[in-house]
Amino acid sequence: QVKLVESGGGLVQPGGSLRLSCAASGISSRDHTIGWFRQAPGKEREFVAGINWSGVSTYYVDAVKGRFTISRDNAKATMYLQMNSLKVEDTAVYYCAQRGSTVVAVTGYDYWGQGTQVTVSS
């Protein structure tokens, strides 16, 4: 059974940085992608960034390009989302999720973590 656990959320001022972590267990195949999603109050959950097992393929939505960086350390079975230049509109619960394909996509994720709150406020 795949299990994903996010951490690293918190309160940060606009312009600040946070690094989210997603610790994975139970993933038996390299044929997968990890994605980061977020859901703000009153809004639908949206895809933010994704990375495949090798780390060669990554994808970002336009709203975070140049500010967020997704990475992974397979030895530690942990994925990261480095978030810089944070804006108030980045406030949301952030989730990591696993998709059983090496193709980085915005849909088709089967396993989800419980989420971690990120609040950007002065």
Backbone as a printed PyTorch tensor [residue, N CA C, xyz], in Angstrom:
tensor([[[  0.8420,  -1.1780,   0.0000],
         [  0.0000,   0.0000,   0.0000],
         [  0.8880,   1.2420,   0.0000]],

        [[  0.6270,   2.1400,  -0.9450],
         [  1.3900,   3.3770,  -1.0210],
         [  0.9370,   4.3240,   0.0800]],

        [[  1.8950,   4.9090,   0.7510],
         [  1.6000,   5.9030,   1.7750],
         [  2.4650,   7.1250,   1.5370]],

        [[  1.8190,   8.2940,   1.5860],
         [  2.5120,   9.5590,   1.3680],
         [  2.2490,  10.4670,   2.5550]],

        [[  3.2920,  11.0740,   3.0850],
         [  3.1570,  11.9460,   4.2420],
         [  3.8720,  13.2620,   3.9570]],

        [[  3.0890,  14.3570,   3.9380],
         [  3.6520,  15.6780,   3.6980],
         [  4.0620,  16.3370,   5.0050]],

        [[  5.0290,  17.2250,   4.9030],
         [  5.4510,  18.0350,   6.0340],
         [  6.1000,  19.3040,   5.4990]],

        [[  6.3200,  20.2440,   6.3960],
         [  7.0380,  21.4510,   6.0190],
         [  6.1880,  22.6950,   5.8410]],

        [[  4.8860,  22.5520,   5.9560],
         [  4.0310,  23.7210,   5.8210],
         [  4.1770,  24.6610,   7.0080]],

        [[  3.5540,  25.8290,   6.8720],
         [  3.6100,  26.7880,   7.9600],
         [  3.1780,  28.1570,   7.5110]],

        [[  3.4510,  29.1240,   8.3540],
         [  3.1100,  30.5170,   8.0940],
         [  4.3710,  31.2520,   7.6450]],

        [[  4.2720,  31.9720,   6.5530],
         [  5.4180,  32.7060,   6.0290],
         [  4.9250,  34.0320,   5.4560]],

        [[  5.7850,  35.0290,   5.4940],
         [  5.4280,  36.3330,   4.9490],
         [  5.5590,  36.3310,   3.4340]],

        [[  4.8460,  37.1940,   2.7660],
         [  5.0110,  37.3150,   1.3090],
         [  6.4740,  37.5620,   0.9510]],

        [[  6.9280,  36.8850,  -0.0850],
         [  8.3240,  36.9600,  -0.4870],
         [  9.2050,  35.9240,   0.1700]],

        [[  8.6780,  35.2310,   1.1470],
         [  9.4560,  34.2300,   1.8680],
         [  9.5040,  32.8950,   1.1500]],

        [[ 10.1170,  31.9190,   1.8250],
         [ 10.3120,  30.5970,   1.2400],
         [  9.9060,  29.5040,   2.2240]],

        [[  9.5030,  28.3920,   1.6630],
         [  9.2380,  27.1770,   2.4270],
         [  9.6610,  25.9930,   1.5740]],

        [[ 10.0450,  24.9070,   2.2320],
         [ 10.2970,  23.6630,   1.5120],
         [  9.3830,  22.5850,   2.0690]],

        [[  8.5310,  22.0600,   1.2120],
         [  7.6550,  20.9540,   1.5900],
         [  8.3300,  19.6330,   1.2760]],

        [[  8.0580,  18.6530,   2.1070],
         [  8.5780,  17.3010,   1.9010],
         [  7.4190,  16.3180,   1.7810]],

        [[  7.6480,  15.2800,   1.0100],
         [  6.6660,  14.2090,   0.8480],
         [  7.4110,  12.8930,   1.0080]],

        [[  7.2140,  12.2460,   2.1410],
         [  7.8670,  10.9660,   2.4070],
         [  6.9790,   9.8420,   1.9030]],

        [[  7.5550,   8.9990,   1.0660],
         [  6.7730,   7.9310,   0.4400],
         [  7.2020,   6.5640,   0.9480]],

        [[  6.2400,   5.6670,   1.0230],
         [  6.5230,   4.2730,   1.3330],
         [  5.5630,   3.4010,   0.5480]],

        [[  5.9850,   2.1720,   0.2910],
         [  5.1230,   1.2320,  -0.3980],
         [  5.1020,   1.3620,  -1.9100]],

        [[  5.9430,   2.2410,  -2.4760],
         [  5.9990,   2.3600,  -3.9350],
         [  7.0040,   1.3350,  -4.4470]],

        [[  6.5250,   0.3560,  -5.1810],
         [  7.3670,  -0.7680,  -5.5770],
         [  7.9220,  -0.6440,  -6.9850]],

        [[  7.4010,   0.2640,  -7.7790],
         [  7.8270,   0.3770,  -9.1620],
         [  8.4210,   1.7480,  -9.4410]],

        [[  9.3870,   1.7800, -10.3530],
         [  9.9500,   3.0600, -10.7840],
         [  9.0440,   3.7610, -11.7870]],

        [[  8.0470,   3.0540, -12.2590],
         [  7.1350,   3.6350, -13.2460],
         [  6.0640,   4.4650, -12.5460]],

        [[  6.4850,   5.5940, -11.9940],
         [  5.5050,   6.4430, -11.3290],
         [  5.9440,   7.8940, -11.3750]],

        [[  5.0000,   8.7270, -11.0960],
         [  5.2080,  10.1700, -11.0130],
         [  4.6560,  10.6430,  -9.6760]],

        [[  5.3230,  11.6000,  -9.0880],
         [  4.8140,  12.2600,  -7.8830],
         [  4.4030,  13.6750,  -8.2690]],

        [[  3.2310,  14.0470,  -7.8590],
         [  2.7510,  15.3910,  -8.1280],
         [  2.4480,  16.1280,  -6.8340]],

        [[  2.5860,  17.4350,  -6.9080],
         [  2.1430,  18.3160,  -5.8180],
         [  0.8970,  19.0500,  -6.2930]],

        [[ -0.0970,  19.0840,  -5.4260],
         [ -1.3500,  19.7740,  -5.6840],
         [ -1.6070,  20.7450,  -4.5350]],

        [[ -2.5390,  21.6440,  -4.7440],
         [ -2.9430,  22.5270,  -3.6600],
         [ -4.4190,  22.8370,  -3.7780]],

        [[ -5.0070,  23.1250,  -2.6340],
         [ -6.4180,  23.5110,  -2.5920],
         [ -6.5860,  24.6700,  -1.6310]],

        [[ -7.0110,  25.7860,  -2.1830],
         [ -7.2890,  26.9680,  -1.3860],
         [ -8.7520,  26.9430,  -0.9420]],

        [[ -9.0710,  27.6540,   0.1440],
         [-10.4560,  27.6700,   0.6260],
         [-11.4240,  28.1130,  -0.4570]],

        [[-12.4690,  27.3370,  -0.6490],
         [-13.4850,  27.6960,  -1.6200],
         [-13.1150,  27.4380,  -3.0650]],

        [[-11.9570,  26.8280,  -3.2960],
         [-11.5080,  26.5650,  -4.6650],
         [-11.2760,  25.0700,  -4.8620]],

        [[-11.2480,  24.6870,  -6.1160],
         [-10.9630,  23.2980,  -6.4320],
         [ -9.4670,  23.0070,  -6.2730]],

        [[ -9.1640,  21.7620,  -6.0280],
         [ -7.7700,  21.3520,  -5.9520],
         [ -7.1200,  21.4810,  -7.3200]],

        [[ -5.9010,  21.9960,  -7.3600],
         [ -5.2120,  22.2020,  -8.6220],
         [ -3.8150,  21.6070,  -8.5900]],

        [[ -3.3960,  21.1560,  -9.7490],
         [ -2.0440,  20.6280,  -9.9100],
         [ -1.0440,  21.7780,  -9.8510]],

        [[  0.0990,  21.5340,  -9.2050],
         [  1.1350,  22.5480,  -9.0810],
         [  2.4020,  22.1320,  -9.8450]],

        [[  2.8860,  20.9250,  -9.5610],
         [  4.1300,  20.4700, -10.1870],
         [  4.1960,  18.9520, -10.1000]],

        [[  4.9780,  18.3570, -11.0120],
         [  5.1420,  16.9140, -11.0000],
         [  6.5390,  16.5160, -11.4110]],

        [[  6.9460,  15.3220, -10.9930],
         [  8.2770,  14.8130, -11.2980],
         [  8.2040,  13.3020, -11.4150]],

        [[  8.9170,  12.7500, -12.4030],
         [  8.9060,  11.2970, -12.5100],
         [ 10.0200,  10.6850, -11.6560]],

        [[ 10.1420,   9.3560, -11.7030],
         [ 11.0600,   8.6820, -10.7870],
         [ 12.4970,   9.1440, -10.9980]],

        [[ 12.9170,   9.2510, -12.2500],
         [ 14.3050,   9.6030, -12.5270],
         [ 14.6020,  11.0590, -12.2400]],

        [[ 13.5410,  11.8730, -12.1890],
         [ 13.7460,  13.3000, -11.9920],
         [ 14.0340,  14.0560, -13.2690]],

        [[ 14.1320,  13.3160, -14.3810],
         [ 14.4420,  13.9690, -15.6600],
         [ 13.2570,  14.7820, -16.1580]],

        [[ 12.0550,  14.2770, -15.9380],
         [ 10.8540,  14.9680, -16.4060],
         [ 10.1720,  15.6840, -15.2590]],

        [[ 10.0010,  16.9790, -15.4490],
         [  9.2620,  17.7820, -14.4770],
         [  8.2630,  18.6570, -15.2330]],

        [[  7.2540,  19.1100, -14.5280],
         [  6.2390,  19.9670, -15.1360],
         [  5.6910,  20.8990, -14.0670]],

        [[  5.4960,  22.1640, -14.4310],
         [  4.9830,  23.1650, -13.5070],
         [  3.8240,  23.9100, -14.1700]],

        [[  2.8700,  24.2990, -13.3490],
         [  1.8450,  25.1910, -13.8860],
         [  2.4440,  26.5920, -13.9850]],

        [[  1.8910,  27.3900, -14.8510],
         [  2.4520,  28.7100, -15.1170],
         [  2.5350,  29.5750, -13.8700]],

        [[  1.5670,  29.4130, -12.9590],
         [  1.5070,  30.2830, -11.7770],
         [  2.7130,  30.1330, -10.8620]],

        [[  3.4320,  29.0120, -10.9620],
         [  4.5550,  28.7890, -10.0470],
         [  5.8920,  28.6750, -10.7650]],

        [[  5.8930,  28.7140, -12.0700],
         [  7.1450,  28.6150, -12.8220],
         [  8.1090,  29.7160, -12.4230]],

        [[  9.3590,  29.3190, -12.1940],
         [ 10.3710,  30.2750, -11.7970],
         [ 10.4130,  30.5490, -10.3060]],

        [[  9.3880,  30.1070,  -9.5790],
         [  9.3550,  30.3210,  -8.1210],
         [  9.4400,  29.0010,  -7.3470]],

        [[  8.8170,  27.9630,  -7.8700],
         [  8.7980,  26.6550,  -7.2060],
         [  9.7250,  25.6970,  -7.9410]],

        [[ 10.3420,  24.8090,  -7.1770],
         [ 11.1820,  23.7630,  -7.7580],
         [ 10.8440,  22.4250,  -7.1250]],

        [[ 10.5260,  21.4540,  -7.9640],
         [ 10.2400,  20.1050,  -7.4750],
         [ 11.4890,  19.2560,  -7.6390]],

        [[ 11.7520,  18.4110,  -6.6680],
         [ 12.9130,  17.5280,  -6.7290],
         [ 12.6210,  16.2720,  -5.9220]],

        [[ 13.5410,  15.3220,  -5.9780],
         [ 13.3490,  14.1010,  -5.2120],
         [ 14.6950,  13.4880,  -4.8570]],

        [[ 14.6910,  12.7760,  -3.7540],
         [ 15.8580,  12.0160,  -3.3090],
         [ 15.3790,  10.5740,  -3.1690]],

        [[ 15.6430,   9.7700,  -4.1840],
         [ 15.1090,   8.4090,  -4.1850],
         [ 15.7320,   7.5480,  -3.0910]],

        [[ 16.9490,   7.8540,  -2.6870],
         [ 17.5720,   7.0980,  -1.5980],
         [ 16.7910,   7.2760,  -0.2930]],

        [[ 16.1860,   8.4400,  -0.1590],
         [ 15.3880,   8.7350,   1.0330],
         [ 13.8910,   8.5620,   0.7860]],

        [[ 13.5290,   8.1990,  -0.4530],
         [ 12.1150,   8.0470,  -0.8190],
         [ 11.3280,   9.2940,  -0.4390]],

        [[ 11.9000,  10.4360,  -0.7370],
         [ 11.2910,  11.7140,  -0.3610],
         [ 11.3180,  12.6630,  -1.5330]],

        [[ 10.2100,  13.3510,  -1.7260],
         [ 10.0920,  14.3640,  -2.7570],
         [  9.9530,  15.7290,  -2.0910]],

        [[ 10.3880,  16.7480,  -2.7790],
         [ 10.4070,  18.0860,  -2.2010],
         [  9.7420,  19.0920,  -3.1400]],

        [[  9.2240,  20.1330,  -2.5330],
         [  8.7390,  21.2770,  -3.2900],
         [  9.3190,  22.5210,  -2.6250]],

        [[ 10.3320,  23.0830,  -3.2550],
         [ 10.9350,  24.3120,  -2.7600],
         [ 10.1210,  25.4770,  -3.3040]],

        [[  9.6040,  26.2840,  -2.4080],
         [  8.7340,  27.3900,  -2.8000],
         [  9.3930,  28.7020,  -2.3970]],

        [[  9.7470,  29.5040,  -3.3740],
         [ 10.3710,  30.8030,  -3.1400],
         [  9.4430,  31.9190,  -3.6080]],

        [[  9.7400,  33.1170,  -3.1760],
         [  8.9580,  34.2980,  -3.5810],
         [  7.4640,  34.0530,  -3.3940]],

        [[  7.1070,  33.5400,  -2.2480],
         [  5.7140,  33.1650,  -1.9940],
         [  4.8060,  34.3760,  -2.0160]],

        [[  3.6020,  34.1400,  -2.5080],
         [  2.5860,  35.1790,  -2.6140],
         [  1.3910,  34.7910,  -1.7530]],

        [[  0.5800,  35.7750,  -1.4250],
         [ -0.6200,  35.5040,  -0.6370],
         [ -1.4890,  34.4640,  -1.3310]],

        [[ -1.5420,  34.5210,  -2.6460],
         [ -2.3810,  33.5850,  -3.4020],
         [ -1.8350,  32.1570,  -3.4430]],

        [[ -0.6640,  31.9390,  -2.8790],
         [ -0.1460,  30.5720,  -2.7490],
         [ -0.6980,  29.8800,  -1.5100]],

        [[ -1.4330,  30.6110,  -0.6920],
         [ -2.0200,  30.0330,   0.5150],
         [ -2.9800,  28.9060,   0.1470]],

        [[ -2.7410,  27.7300,   0.7300],
         [ -3.5500,  26.5590,   0.4120],
         [ -3.0670,  25.3860,   1.2440]],

        [[ -3.8500,  24.3080,   1.2080],
         [ -3.3670,  23.0260,   1.6970],
         [ -2.6650,  22.3450,   0.5250]],

        [[ -1.4410,  21.9180,   0.7560],
         [ -0.6490,  21.2880,  -0.2910],
         [ -0.6140,  19.7820,  -0.0740]],

        [[ -0.8450,  19.0480,  -1.1510],
         [ -0.8750,  17.6000,  -1.1170],
         [  0.1540,  17.0340,  -2.0910]],

        [[  0.7430,  15.9050,  -1.7350],
         [  1.4890,  15.1550,  -2.7360],
         [  0.6750,  13.9120,  -3.0880]],

        [[  0.8920,  13.4410,  -4.2950],
         [  0.1190,  12.3180,  -4.8080],
         [  0.9730,  11.4990,  -5.7610]],

        [[  0.6110,  10.2440,  -5.9260],
         [  1.3720,   9.3370,  -6.7820],
         [  0.5320,   8.8570,  -7.9480]],

        [[  1.1710,   8.8140,  -9.1120],
         [  0.5250,   8.3600, -10.3380],
         [  1.3640,   7.2280, -10.9120]],

        [[  0.7210,   6.1370, -11.3190],
         [  1.4340,   4.9540, -11.7850],
         [  1.8610,   5.0350, -13.2300]],

        [[  2.6370,   6.0690, -13.5690],
         [  3.1500,   6.2380, -14.9220],
         [  4.3530,   7.1610, -14.8690]],

        [[  5.2570,   6.9770, -15.8050],
         [  6.4160,   7.8690, -15.8670],
         [  6.0920,   9.1610, -16.6010]],

        [[  4.9080,   9.2420, -17.1590],
         [  4.4870,  10.4590, -17.8440],
         [  3.9450,  11.4430, -16.8150]],

        [[  4.5550,  12.5980, -16.7420],
         [  4.1050,  13.6040, -15.7880],
         [  2.8460,  14.2560, -16.3420]],

        [[  1.7560,  14.1530, -15.6110],
         [  0.4740,  14.6830, -16.0690],
         [ -0.2520,  15.3380, -14.9030]],

        [[ -1.3270,  16.0190, -15.1920],
         [ -2.0530,  16.7460, -14.1540],
         [ -3.2100,  15.9460, -13.5850]],

        [[ -3.5060,  14.7950, -14.1740],
         [ -4.5890,  13.9430, -13.6870],
         [ -4.0980,  12.5060, -13.5540]],

        [[ -4.9510,  11.6570, -12.9990],
         [ -4.6240,  10.2330, -12.9300],
         [ -3.8500,   9.8220, -11.6960]],

        [[ -3.9240,  10.5880, -10.6390],
         [ -3.1940,  10.2810,  -9.4020],
         [ -4.0750,   9.4230,  -8.4980]],

        [[ -3.4850,   8.3550,  -7.9810],
         [ -4.2750,   7.3640,  -7.2500],
         [ -4.1020,   7.4260,  -5.7420]],

        [[ -2.9430,   7.8190,  -5.2790],
         [ -2.6610,   7.8360,  -3.8450],
         [ -2.3270,   9.2570,  -3.4160]],

        [[ -2.8580,   9.6270,  -2.2420],
         [ -2.7470,  11.0050,  -1.7730],
         [ -2.2790,  11.0420,  -0.3380]],

        [[ -1.5310,  12.0790,  -0.0040],
         [ -1.1920,  12.3290,   1.3780],
         [ -2.3020,  13.1060,   2.0580]],

        [[ -2.0710,  13.4310,   3.3230],
         [ -3.1180,  14.0980,   4.1140],
         [ -3.0810,  15.6110,   3.9670]],

        [[ -2.0010,  16.1250,   3.4050],
         [ -1.8970,  17.5620,   3.1690],
         [ -1.1520,  18.3040,   4.2610]],

        [[ -0.5980,  19.4460,   3.8900],
         [  0.0690,  20.3310,   4.8430],
         [ -0.3040,  21.7640,   4.5010]],

        [[ -0.6310,  22.5420,   5.5130],
         [ -1.1340,  23.9040,   5.3140],
         [  0.0180,  24.8680,   5.0720]],

        [[ -0.1180,  25.6600,   4.0440],
         [  0.8050,  26.7620,   3.7670],
         [  0.0030,  28.0540,   3.8000]],

        [[  0.4190,  28.9700,   4.6520],
         [ -0.2590,  30.2560,   4.7700],
         [  0.7570,  31.3600,   4.5230]],

        [[  0.4580,  32.1910,   3.5430],
         [  1.3240,  33.3210,   3.2130],
         [  0.5800,  34.5830,   3.6050]],

        [[  1.1100,  35.2510,   4.6070],
         [  0.4170,  36.4180,   5.1360],
         [  1.4030,  37.3160,   5.8630]],

        [[  1.1150,  38.6110,   5.8050],
         [  1.9430,  39.5610,   6.5450],
         [  1.3410,  39.8520,   7.9000]]])
